[in-house]
């Protein structure tokens, strides 16, 4: 049985499991902002199409300047791309045929992109239930690698790595002449929106990956960017095709960077909903990851919660393709209040069924 390697598009999951897909479903497998895109995008949507008869700026100059200003970095330290997935592929290209280490569990695209670039890939497995970095275990082997990939806040656990450990890892990677690639696709969802981007001026081996599709709920547009030392940006950009970012995405991106109130409201909503969800799970005696963002892992050692919820039209993200998780955990996005209530009731029903059997 081969299950889809990503969330969303749940019909593929139902087909793979040979479960009849209910007419109405709640998709918790895609960790997108439940508030939907910022209102200004909807209000100006028709106006964006005035530019589609012209080629977009291949260098995304205006959006690049806006990002650089927001991050207090020089313009040559920013590269805009067609979503985080393109940025990951471009970074993998500059590591072609080199040796890389991936901190697991992690987004599957790191491994896929590196293997496609001919890299030799090794893994360092984090241990539940805290999934925190033990840099002392990593240091002895760092000189073997040309790059280390990791994401914080972590996908799929939702855990943010301790900053002291991250700083130590960044410093040790510099000593070992090893690039450190940090994926911050979900940093916007954390309460303080902490980022390591300010360290780029001090650590020329540091690369920061960002996605704008998650926090702004625009996955269909595909928009992301890379922050790094200008020479690295130049190398990465050499692999990027012209016009990979469309005109609508460029316009939307500039608006999104101004949406500070929207982001603040999103954080408050996510935190309030997580409190309700986690209280429910604690009352049911279930184990949940210490997530700092808009998704989390829920443990299901019986492997029965997944099919139970699917039959009810509630779609979690399986973890069979995350090394070390092996399907024993399910990832859920934090959605709207009504959807979260439906999920909690579904989990309660599953618990009652287990108690009765």
C-alpha positions in Angstrom: 0.0 0.0 0.0 1.4 3.4 -1.1 -0.1 6.4 0.7 0.2 10.0 -0.6 3.4 11.6 0.7 1.7 15.0 1.3 -1.4 16.3 3.0 -4.4 17.9 1.1 -6.0 16.3 -2.0 -7.7 13.7 0.3 -9.3 11.8 -2.6 -5.9 10.2 -3.3 -5.7 9.0 0.3 -9.2 7.4 0.2 -8.3 5.7 -3.1 -5.1 4.3 -1.7 -6.9 2.9 1.4 -9.9 1.7 -0.6 -12.2 3.6 1.7 -15.3 5.2 0.2 -14.9 8.9 0.5 -17.9 10.6 2.3 -19.7 13.4 0.5 -18.6 15.9 3.1 -15.1 16.0 4.6 -13.1 18.1 7.0 -9.4 18.1 5.8 -7.0 18.4 8.8 -4.1 17.1 6.7 -3.1 20.5 5.2 -1.6 22.9 7.7 -2.8 26.2 6.2 -4.1 29.3 8.1 -7.8 28.5 8.9 -8.6 32.3 8.6 -8.2 32.1 4.9 -6.3 34.7 2.8 -6.1 38.3 4.0 -9.2 40.3 3.1 -7.3 42.8 1.0 -6.3 40.0 -1.4 -10.0 39.1 -1.9 -10.9 42.8 -2.4 -8.2 43.4 -5.0 -8.4 40.0 -6.7 -9.9 41.1 -10.0 -7.3 43.9 -10.3 -4.4 41.4 -10.2 -5.4 40.1 -13.6 -4.6 43.3 -15.4 -0.9 42.3 -15.4 -1.3 38.7 -16.6 -0.9 39.6 -20.3 2.6 40.6 -19.5 5.6 38.5 -18.4 6.3 38.9 -14.7 9.5 40.4 -13.4 12.0 37.4 -13.5 14.0 39.0 -10.7 10.9 39.9 -8.5 12.6 43.2 -7.7 9.8 45.0 -5.8 8.9 42.0 -3.7 12.6 41.2 -3.1 13.1 44.8 -1.8 10.1 44.5 0.4 11.3 41.3 2.0 14.8 42.6 2.4 13.5 45.7 4.2 11.3 43.6 6.5 14.2 41.3 7.4 16.8 44.1 7.7 19.0 42.3 5.1 20.6 43.6 1.9 18.6 43.0 -1.2 21.2 40.5 -2.6 20.5 38.3 0.4 17.0 37.5 -0.8 15.7 35.2 -3.5 12.0 34.8 -4.3 10.8 31.5 -5.6 7.7 29.5 -6.6 6.9 28.2 -3.1 9.1 26.5 -0.6 9.3 23.4 -2.8 11.2 25.3 -5.6 13.6 26.9 -3.1 14.4 23.5 -1.6 15.1 22.1 -5.1 17.3 25.0 -6.0 19.3 24.7 -2.7 19.7 20.9 -3.4 21.2 21.8 -6.8 24.1 23.7 -5.3 24.8 20.6 -3.2 24.8 18.1 -6.2 26.7 14.9 -5.5 27.7 16.1 -2.0 26.9 14.6 1.4 24.0 16.0 3.5 22.4 15.3 6.8 18.7 15.6 7.5 17.4 16.1 11.0 14.3 13.8 11.2 11.4 13.8 11.4 11.2 16.4 8.7 9.5 17.5 5.5 10.0 14.8 2.9 11.0 17.2 0.2 14.5 17.7 1.7 15.4 14.1 1.0 13.6 13.9 -2.4 15.3 17.1 -3.6 18.8 16.0 -2.4 18.5 12.5 -3.9 17.4 14.0 -7.2 20.6 16.1 -7.1 22.7 13.0 -6.6 23.5 13.7 -3.0 24.4 11.1 -0.4 21.8 11.5 2.3 22.1 10.5 6.0 19.6 11.0 8.8 19.8 12.1 12.4 16.7 10.9 14.3 15.1 13.0 17.1 13.5 11.2 19.9 9.9 11.6 21.2 8.2 12.9 23.3 10.1 16.2 23.2 11.9 15.9 19.8 14.6 18.4 20.8 18.1 18.7 19.4 21.0 17.0 21.2 23.8 18.9 19.6 26.5 16.9 21.4 25.4 13.9 19.4 25.7 15.8 16.2 29.0 17.6 16.6 31.4 14.6 16.1 30.1 13.9 12.7 29.5 17.3 11.2 32.8 17.5 9.3 31.5 14.5 7.2 28.8 16.7 5.7 28.5 19.5 3.3 25.1 20.6 4.6 22.6 19.9 7.4 18.8 20.4 6.8 16.3 20.9 9.5 13.0 22.8 10.1 12.0 24.8 13.2 9.2 25.0 14.1 9.4 21.4 13.1 7.2 19.7 10.6 5.4 17.4 11.5 5.8 17.7 15.3 5.1 21.4 15.5 7.9 21.7 18.1 10.3 24.7 18.1 13.9 23.6 18.8 15.5 25.2 21.9 17.3 28.4 20.8 20.5 27.6 22.7 20.8 24.3 20.9 20.2 25.9 17.6 22.8 28.6 18.2 25.3 25.9 19.1 24.5 23.9 16.0 24.9 27.0 13.7 28.3 27.8 15.3 29.5 24.2 15.1 28.4 23.9 11.4 30.5 27.0 10.7 33.6 25.5 12.3 33.0 22.3 10.3 32.6 24.3 7.0 29.1 22.8 6.7 26.1 24.7 5.4 23.1 24.7 7.7 19.7 25.0 6.0 16.9 26.1 8.4 13.3 25.8 7.1 11.2 28.5 8.9 8.0 27.8 6.9 5.9 28.1 10.0 7.7 30.6 12.2 4.9 33.2 11.6 2.5 31.1 13.6 4.6 31.1 16.8 3.7 33.5 19.6 6.9 35.6 19.2 7.7 34.9 15.5 11.3 34.2 16.4 13.6 33.8 13.4 17.3 33.1 12.8 17.5 35.4 9.8 19.3 38.1 11.6 22.3 35.8 12.0 23.0 35.6 8.2 25.4 38.6 8.4 27.4 36.8 11.1 27.2 33.2 9.7 27.8 33.1 5.9 27.1 29.3 5.8 23.4 29.9 7.1 20.4 29.6 4.7 16.9 30.4 5.8 13.9 28.9 3.8 10.5 30.6 4.0 7.1 29.9 2.7 4.3 32.5 2.3 1.7 29.9 1.4 1.0 28.6 5.0 0.5 31.8 7.1 -1.4 33.7 4.3 -3.4 30.6 3.1 -2.3 30.9 -0.6 -0.9 27.4 -1.4 -2.5 27.6 -4.8 -0.4 30.6 -5.8 3.0 29.1 -4.7 5.3 31.7 -3.1 8.4 31.4 -0.9 11.9 32.9 -0.6 15.4 32.2 0.5 17.5 34.3 2.8 21.3 33.8 2.7 24.7 35.4 2.1 24.8 37.1 -1.4 27.3 34.7 -2.9 25.1 31.7 -1.9 22.0 33.5 -3.3 23.9 34.0 -6.6 24.8 30.3 -6.8 21.2 29.2 -6.0 19.7 31.7 -8.5 21.8 30.3 -11.3 19.5 27.2 -11.3 16.3 29.2 -11.2 14.2 29.3 -14.4 13.0 32.7 -15.7 9.5 33.7 -14.7 9.0 30.9 -12.2 6.9 33.2 -10.0 3.8 34.5 -11.7 2.6 38.1 -11.7 -0.4 37.5 -9.4 1.8 35.8 -6.8 4.2 38.8 -6.9 1.4 41.3 -6.4 -0.2 39.2 -3.6 3.2 38.8 -1.9 3.7 42.5 -1.6 0.3 42.9 0.1 0.9 40.0 2.4 4.0 41.5 3.8 2.0 44.4 5.1 -0.6 42.3 6.9 0.7 42.5 10.5 -2.7 42.7 12.1 -3.9 39.7 10.2 -0.9 37.7 11.4 -1.4 38.9 15.0 -5.0 37.8 14.9 -4.0 34.5 13.4 -1.6 33.7 16.3 -4.2 34.6 18.9 -6.8 32.4 17.2 -4.5 29.4 16.8 -3.3 29.6 20.5 -6.9 29.7 21.8 -8.0 26.8 19.7 -5.0 24.7 20.6 -5.8 25.2 24.3 -9.3 23.7 23.8 -8.0 20.8 21.6 -5.1 19.9 24.0 -7.4 20.0 27.0 -9.7 17.6 25.3 -6.8 15.2 24.5 -5.5 15.4 28.1 -8.9 14.5 29.4 -9.0 11.5 27.1 -5.5 10.4 28.3 -3.9 11.0 24.9 -0.4 12.1 24.1 0.1 15.3 22.0 3.3 17.0 20.8 4.3 20.3 22.4 3.5 22.2 19.3 4.2 26.0 19.0 2.3 26.4 15.7 -0.9 25.6 13.8 -0.5 21.8 13.8 0.4 19.0 16.2 0.9 15.3 16.5 -1.5 13.0 18.3 -0.4 9.6 19.3 -2.4 6.5 18.1 -0.4 3.3 19.0 -3.5 1.2 18.1 -3.5 2.5 14.5 -7.3 2.5 14.6 -8.0 6.3 15.0 -6.8 7.0 11.4 -9.4 4.8 9.6 -12.1 5.6 12.1 -11.9 9.3 11.4 -11.5 8.9 7.7 -14.8 7.0 7.6 -16.4 9.9 9.3 -15.0 12.3 6.8 -12.3 13.7 9.1 -8.9 13.6 7.3 -5.7 13.6 9.4 -2.2 13.5 7.9 -0.7 10.1 8.3 3.0 9.7 9.3 4.0 6.5 7.7 6.5 8.3 5.5 8.2 10.2 8.4 11.1 8.2 9.7 10.7 7.4 13.4 7.0 8.1 13.5 5.9 5.0 11.5 2.2 5.9 11.5 2.0 5.8 15.3 1.2 9.5 15.3 -1.3 11.5 13.3 -0.8 15.2 12.3 -3.7 17.5 12.6 -3.9 21.2 11.5 -5.7 23.6 13.7 -8.8 24.7 11.8 -11.9 26.8 12.4 -13.7 26.4 15.7 -16.6 24.4 14.3 -14.2 22.0 12.5 -12.1 21.6 15.6 -15.2 20.7 17.7 -16.2 18.1 15.1 -12.7 16.6 15.4 -12.8 16.5 19.2 -16.2 14.8 19.1 -14.9 12.3 16.6 -11.9 11.4 18.8 -14.3 11.1 21.8 -16.5 8.7 19.8 -13.4 6.6 19.0 -12.4 6.5 22.6 -15.9 5.4 23.7 -15.9 2.7 21.0 -12.6 1.4 22.3 -13.8 1.4 25.9 -16.9 -0.5 24.9 -15.1 -3.2 23.0 
